Amino acid sequence: MENLPLYIYLAFGLTVLLALIIFYKASQDSKFFLVIALAWILVQSFVSLTGYYILNKTTPPGFPLQVGPPLLLIMMLFFIRRGREFIKRINIKTLTILHIVRIPVELVLYRLAAYKVVPELITFEGRNFDILSGITAPVIYYFGFVKSKLSKSVIVVWNLICLALLFNVVYNAVLSAPSPFQQFAFNQPNIAIGYFPFVLLPSFIVPLVMFSHLVAIWQLLQKNTF
């Protein structure tokens, strides 16, 4: 993808950094999170730079390796006692702000589509409405947590809707990737997610956003929360 301008790489790299910093702050400066996240980013960056995700087309470009470990870790955190203790300490007010990273992500996807490395299908001109989550996040933060004008139920519903929007784009992105399972966008497959740094979208940003919603919903449903 040598034809991509530098600003797209920089914009996405800064988005990854922003997501990392905001969640780190939300986790009360958790060294556990920081070490795990940085190690995972380095692993995924190295694997993508070897060309593995481009050459391996037996499944959606290395998809199990990209998302499998984060999903397993998320499940463990909810099922083990120490994991739940970590989840309880996370500040869901800050987590709500984290979702603003979905705005630059969608803008990057839009530019990647212009350079024919992702299909228009997974941009906001197609079937991807995830940018609405980023746009509404400051509104939910301000009226829900600063002004306390929104009930727990409203914030839970917002998180559920945003989670559904996330699953929608992931579904379309996976089935647009070049693989035996491809269902969409045959004229322009989703190839960018196999390259550095965009591999960090499915392997880091998406799991982090999903975890943020799950944490918020779990905390809000606890009796003494909010």
N, C-alpha and C positions, 0 to 999 in steps of 0.2 A: 504494500500500500504506500509506495514511495511518492505517489502523486498528492497525498494529503498535505495541506498546509500545516505549518508548525502550530498555529494558534488552536487547531482542533485538539492536537495532542496536549498542549498546555492547559486548555480549558478542561479537558477530562481529567488530567492529572491533578489539577487544583480542586476539582470536584471530589475526587477520591480523598484528597488530603482534608478537605472541609468535613466530609462525612466522618472520617477517622477522628478528627479533633472534637467535633460536636458529641459523638458518642462517648469519647473518652471523658469529656466533661460531665455528660449525663451519668456515667458510671462512677462518679465521685473519684475521678482520676485513678481508675483501677489499673494497676500494673499488670494484672492477669490479662485483662482485655487487650492492653497495648502490646504486650509481648506476643500473644496469640495472633492478633490482627497483623502486626508487622511481619511475623514469621510466615503467615499465610499469603500475604501480599508478595513477599519475596519468592516463595515457592511457585505461586501462579505466574509471576513475572518470568522466572527462569524457565519454567516449562513452556510457556508461550513463545519465548525467544528461541527455544530449540526447534520450533516449528512443529511440535507434536500435534497441536490441535488442528493444524492445517493438513497434515498428512493422515491423521487418524479420522476416517470417515465411516467407521463401522457403527457409530452412534452419532447423535448430534454432537458436533465437534468436541469430543472429550467431556461431554456434559456431566457424566457421573463424577468425574474427577474434579470438575469445576464446582459443583454444588453439593455433592455427596457429603464430604467432610463437614462443611458448615451446617448442613441440615442435621447431621448426627450430633454435632456439638449442641445445637439448639435444643434438640430433644433431650439430651443428657441434662442440660441446665434446668429444664422444667421437671425432670423426674428424680434428680438427686437432691438431697437436703442442702448441701453447700451451694448447688446451682440456684435453688430457689432463694437462698439467702442473698446471693449476688443480685438476683432479679429484683428482690425487694428494695435493695439499696439504689437502684437506678432511678434517676429523676425523670418522671414522665413529662414534666413541663419542658425540659430540655429536649427530650426525645421528640416532642411535637415539632419543635423548631428544626430538628434534623431533616424533616421531610422537604424542606426547601431545596435540598440538593437534587430533588427530582426535576426542578426547573432547568438547571444547566444540563442535566443528563438528557432531557428531551430536546434541548437545543442542539446538543452534540449529535444526537441521533438524526436530527433533521439535516444537519450539515453532512453527516456520513451518507445519508440517502442521496444528497445532491452529488456526491462523488461516487455513487454507485457501489458502495460496499455494504450497505444494508438496504432492505426493501422499504419503499414508502409505507408499506403495510404497518410497520412497527413504529411509525412516527405519528405525531398528532394530526397529520394530514390523512392518515389511514385509520387503523383500528386502535390506536394507542391514545387513551385519554388520561394517562397517568399524570400529565402535567397539572391537572386539576388538583391533585393531592398536594403538590408543591405550592400552588397558588393559594389554596385554602388553609394551609398549615399555619401561617401567621394569624389568620382570622380566628382559628380555633384556639391558638395559644393566647391571644389577647382577650377574647371574650370568655374563654373557658377558664383560664388560669389567672390572668391579671385582674380582670373585672368580675370574675365568677358569675357570669350571666348565663352560662350554659350548664345544664345538668350533666351528671355522669352518663346518663343514658344517651344523650346527644353526642357526647364525645366518643362513647363506645361505638355508636352507629357510624360516626365519621371514620373511625379506625377500621371498622368492618368494610365499609364501602371502599376505602383506599386500599385495603388488602385485596379486595376483589379486582380493583383496577390493576394492581400489581400482577396478580395471577393471570389476568387477561393478556397483558403484554408479554409475560414470560411464555405463556402458551403459544402465542403467535410467533414469538422470536425463536423458540425451539423448533417449531414446525416449519420455519422459514429457513433454517440452517441446512446446508448441503449434507445430506445423509440419506440412508435408505428409508428413513421415516419422514422425509420432507413432504409436506402437504401444500405449502403455499409458496408464492414468490419464486417460481422456477426461472423466470426471466432475470431476476436479480435476487439471488439468495443472500441470506444473512451471514456474510463471511467475516465481518469485522470482529466478532466476538472470539475469533480464534487468534487474533493478533494482540500483541502488547501495544498500548496499555489497556485496550478495550476489553480484554479478557477479564479485567477486574470488575466489569459491570455485572456479569452473571455470577462471578465467584466471590465477590466482596460486597458491592453496593446492594445488590438485590437481597442477599441473605440478611444483611445488616438492617435494611429497611423492613423486611418481613419480621425479623426478630423485634424490632422497635415497636411495630404494631402489636405483636403478640404480648410483649411486656406491658404495654399500655392497657390493653384489654384485660389482661390478667390482674393487674394492679387495681384497675377501676372496678372490677367485679368483687374485689375484697371488701368486706364490710367496713373496715376502718379507713379506707382510702378516700381522699378528696374531701 
